[in-house]
Amino acid sequence: MGLVLSAALADGHPVQQRRGAPGAVLPRARLFRPKGGEQVTLEIDRIYCGDCLDLLRDIEPGTVDMVLTDPPYSSGGMFRGDRMRKPSEKYIGSKIPYLEFEGDNRDQRAFYLWCREWMPLARRAMAPSAPFAIFTDWRQLPTITDAIQVSGLVWLGVFVWDKTNSARPQKGRYCAQCEYVVWGANGVFKPAAEVYPAGLFRQSVFVEERLHMTSKPIALLEHLLQICKPGGLVLDPFIGSGSTAVACKRTGRHYIGMEIVPGNIPIIKERIANVPAPLFSFEEATQ
């Protein structure tokens, strides 16, 4: 039984219907996942608080039109002692009051095995040919390209985010000013929109207020969403402060988000309720 999006509105919000039950509208879901051991189907345009390894099993198979996500990189340090520090100490300095996030202290082997747990579950939720896009840095780039292929996805390329001069300079070394998006598809990729997005995006990490220590610019996420079909359903199992949901709402797409840190839920709820006007056009962002 598949999930379809209805053009009908309830109090100005999109509603969800199921095939086989014409006109049957599901009620608006509460923010948190229902308690108990019963099997549930996650609703669209919702954020669920919990571990994606549990929540991904509750998405109806074959219904997601794109996965766009930014999991913990687990790469903040060359040695075990470095990786075991809090994320705020590894990445930005402990005095900045961002919420800490989980799952960033795995070594490379454990990180690969963890990806092998959640990626097949995400793939199970994806429609045939749907795109899959995941952020990473230079340390975990080889691991991610392996993990998505072993999970049954087809690897199609690497997208580059150039953070410009906002990246920290390093004496005697090339500046690590780029992060990457490894992307692929659930089987043979079939373009769902008549777009020609650039494979390089230049923008400072400080272009807007940051509500999460590793958040990505909204315009960057909007650029990446161009390959998702208009009005499609986007899954983000590691939604952090909700940037993917904001980008989806601003581009007319639906979303299912998952976040393991409860403190981020009120932040996400407020951001979605107050989606701002677009920062600038795609053309301006890629010049």
N, C-alpha and C positions, 0 to 999 in steps of 0.2 A: 504494500500500500504506500504510495508515494505522497509527498507533500507538494501542494501547489499554492501559489500566492494568489489571493483574491484581490480584485480591484476595488472591492467594497471597503468602506471605512466605518469604524466604530468610534465615535467621539473624536474623529479626525485622525485616527491611527489605523495603520494597516491591520487586517485580521487574517487569520489562518483557517484554511479549509482542508479537508481530506477528500481524496477521490473515493467514490462509493457512498458519500453522504452529502449530496448536493444541498447547499444552503446551510449546512451545519457549521456554525461558527464557534470556535473555541473561545472560552473566556480569557480576559486579560490575565496573564500569569503574574504572580508575585515575584519579587526580585530574586529570592533564594529558591533553590531546588527543593521540592517536597521531601520531607523526611520519610524514613522507612525504607524497607527493602523492595518495594514494588518497582516494577519496570515502568519507566515513564518515557515519553517522547518529548524532547526539549522543544520549546516553542521559539519562533523567530522573533527578532528584535528584543532579545532578553540577554541579561548578563547573569551567569550562574556562578555562585561562590563554591569552590571545591577543587579537588584534584582532577585534572583532565583525564587521567587514567580511569577514573570512575565515570566522569560525565560523558566522555566520548562514546561510551557504549549505549547511551540513551538517545543518540541522534539516529533518526530513521535512515537506513542505508540508502545511498545513491541520491541524496537530496541537496547536497552542498555544491554550489557552483564555483567556489574558489576557497582555498585555504590561504590566508595571509597572516603570518604570525612572527613573533619576535621572542623566542624563548631565552632563558638565561644562557649565556655563552659558556660559562664555566671555564673562562680562559684568562682571568685576571691575575696572572702571575706565572712564573716559570717553575716554581717549586711548590710542594705541597703546603708548606707553611704560608706561602702567599695566598694560595687559593682558599685556605681555611679562614681567612679574615672576612669580616663583614663586607658586603658589596660597597657600602658607602666609603669604607676605608680604602678599598682597592681602586675605585673608579673616580671619586669626586672629592674625597676629604671628609672626615667624620663630622665637621661642623655644619654641613648643609642638611637641613631637617627633612630629607625625603624618607619615606617609609622604606625599610629594608625589604628585600624580596628573597624568595627561597630558591634552592636548587642550583646555586652558582659555585658550589665547592666540589664538584665531581672532577676526577681526573679524566683524561681523554678516553680511556677505555670505558669507564663507567658512563660517561656522557654518550658515547656511541650506543651502549646497551640500553640506556634510557630512551634514546631516540627510537631504537628498535621496538620499544614498548608502545609509544604513543603514535608514531607515524602510521603504522598499519591500521590503527583505530581511526585516525583521521582519514586515511584513504578509503576505508570502508564507508565513511559518510559521504564521500565525494561522488558526484555524477560522473559517468564516463566522459573522458577527455577534459574534465575540469582542471584548471591550473592550480599549482601548488607553489607558494613562494615563502621562503623563510630567511630571515636575517641571520647573519653570522659575521665574525671577524676573520682576520687572516689566519689566526691560530687554529680555528675549528673549521675552516673552509674545506680541507680535504676530508674531514670526518663527516661533515654534512653531505657532501657529494656522494660519499659511500652509503650513508644511512638512507638517503631517499631512494637510491637504486635497490638496495637490499629490501626495502619496504615495499617494493613493487611499483614504485613510481618511475616515470621516464624522465631522466635528467635532460633539460633542454638548454641550459645556459646559466650565466652568472651576470647579474645586474650590479652596477657599481654606484654607490652613494659617496660622492666626494664632499666631505664636510668642510672644505675650503680651509681658510686660515684659522678656523675655530678649533682645529685639532692642536694638541700640545706639541710644540717643537721638541726634538730630541737631539742633543748635542752629538755630533759626529755620526748621525744615523739619518736615514730617510724618515721623514715624518709619516707616521701611520695615520694618514688623514682620510682613508677610505674604509667603509664597511661594505658588505656585500649582501646581495639577495640571491640565493641559489633557487632556481625555479625549474619547474617541470610540469608534468601532467599525469593524470590518472589514465594511462593508455595513450592512444594517438591523439595529439592535441589538434583540436579543430577551433580556429579563431571564432569567437562569439560576437565580435564587434568589428566594425570597419575603422580600425584605429592603427596608427603607426607610432607607438610611443618610443622615445629614445631609451637606449640602454645605459645611459649615464645621467645622473641627477646631481646637480651642484647646489648645495644649500647648507648654511651654517646650522649647527645643532642648537644654536641659541636664538633662532629666528622668532620664537614665541615663548610664552611662559611654559615652563616645564613642571609637570605635576608628578613625574616619576623620573628617577635618576638616569634611566636608559631610554626615555621616550624618544620617539621618532617624529619629525615634523609632519603635520597633517598634510601639507602639500605633497610631500614625498609619498605618503600612503595613497593619496588621491591619484597620483601618477601611476602607481603600481596597480591600482584598481581598474585602470582602463581596459585591461585584458579580461576582466570579468564581465559577463553579459549584463547589459542594462537591466536594472531591477532584480538582479540575481541575489543569491544568498551566500554570504561570506562567513566563514568560520575562523575564529581566532582563539585557540586553546590557551593562550598566554596573553591576555588582553591588557594587563597592567593597569594603567590609569584610564583606559578606554579609548585611546586614540583611533584604533581601527573602527570602532563603532561610530565615532564622530565623522571619520572620513566616509564611511558607508552612508550615513544619514545625509551628508552634504552632497553626495553623488547619486542619491536616489537608489541605493542598494540596501538590502536587508542583511542582518547579521545575527550570529549566535556567538556570544563571548563567554570565556571561562577565566576565572581568576582565583587563585588559591589564597591570597592575602585578604582577609575580611576588611581591613582598613581601607582598601582601595575602592570598595563598593560604593560608599557615599560619594566619593570623588567622581566615579564613573557616572553615577545617576545624575549628578548636578551638571556634568559636562554634556551629557546627551540631551538634557532638558534645555540647555542654553547653547545650542550649536550656533557658532558665529557665522557671519557671512564669509564667503571664500577669501582666503588671504590674497591670492592672485591667480592668474590663469596658468594653465600648463605651459603655454608658449613662453610666458615671462620666466617661469621657473627653470626652464631648460636652456635658456640662452647663455 
